[in-house]
């Protein structure tokens, strides 16, 4: 009943959403693999740092 009175705010696309919507599958795979590689490297460094402080 009152839903006609409330207008939704227009949303803006973020750079991430633009990338997901507009990029090719191969481009997504390339970027995702870089992100995963960096995350793995970061996690390994964190685990190594934690192990070093426990010794």
C-alpha positions in Angstrom: 0.0 0.0 0.0 2.7 2.5 1.0 5.3 1.0 -1.3 4.3 3.4 -4.0 5.3 6.4 -1.8 8.8 5.2 -1.1 11.1 5.5 -4.1 14.2 3.4 -4.0 17.5 5.2 -4.2 19.4 4.8 -7.4 22.4 2.6 -7.0 25.8 3.3 -8.4 28.0 0.5 -9.8 31.3 0.0 -8.1 34.5 -0.7 -10.0 34.3 -4.4 -8.9 30.7 -4.8 -10.2 31.6 -3.1 -13.5 34.5 -5.5 -13.8 32.3 -8.6 -13.1 29.6 -7.4 -15.5 31.8 -6.2 -18.3 35.0 -8.3 -18.5 35.5 -11.5 -20.4 35.8 -14.9 -18.8 39.5 -15.1 -19.5 40.1 -11.7 -18.0 38.2 -12.7 -14.8 40.2 -15.9 -14.5 43.5 -14.0 -14.9 42.5 -11.4 -12.2 41.0 -14.0 -9.8 44.1 -16.2 -10.1 46.3 -13.1 -9.2 44.1 -12.4 -6.2 44.2 -16.0 -5.0 48.0 -16.1 -5.4 48.4 -12.9 -3.4 46.1 -14.1 -0.7 48.0 -17.4 -0.4 51.3 -15.5 -0.2 49.9 -13.3 2.5 48.5 -16.2 4.5 51.8 -18.1 4.3 53.6 -15.0 5.6 51.2 -14.7 8.4 51.5 -18.3 9.4 55.3 -18.1 9.3 55.3 -15.0 11.4 53.0 -16.6 14.0 55.2 -19.7 14.0 58.3 -17.6 14.5 56.9 -15.7 17.5 55.8 -19.0 19.2 59.3 -20.4 19.2 
